[in-house]
Amino acid sequence: MKKIELIWREILEEGIKNSVFEQKGLAGKFHLSTSTVFAAVAPLREIGAVAVTGRDFRLVNLEKVLTFWATHRHLNKDIIYQTRVNMPALEIEGLVDNQTVFAAYSATRRLLGSAPTDYDKVYVYAADAQNLRSRFAPAGGPANFFVLKSDPFLEKYGKTTCPSQTFVDLWNLTDWYAKDFLDGLKEKFYGFL
């Protein structure tokens, strides 16, 4: 995930509680330069999603930020391991280690309390795929288990990706059932979409 995406995620997750952000504060929080924060905020300002006032900026349109991030995310570039696991998705999820953060379909099921429809692919984030490689050895057939490179700040959201990142990741998947999962997230968290 790009550094600017850390800022977009933070704006979306924290903007619900506090819609005013200080660029220098964000830079310090994520160990980034203020120019990186500026680069993340600039396109959001151009589309009217944030309003910049001096050193601060304010979230004006959450929907625009969410859609902007979704259309700029390149999920496939973050895949560090993929394989075929010959078992149902729920069994695969039960075998992942404690350092793993559930994403996409698995995260949506947890965020909603149930899956909107059946799914057969599992996406997770991990800092290192080595332990998961040993648990899920390569098998023949199309991949149904995907490990994405985690960022160092993802764990603060718990064992699942936060709603905004779950939404953005799902937006980038092409499975027929991705739309059902997106619709479930929209209904629970984003009534405006």
Summary of the structure (lengths in Angstrom):
residues: 193
radius of gyration: 17.2
end to end distance: 24.3
largest distance: 56.1
contacts: 582
relative contact order: 0.16
helix: 49%
strand: 16%
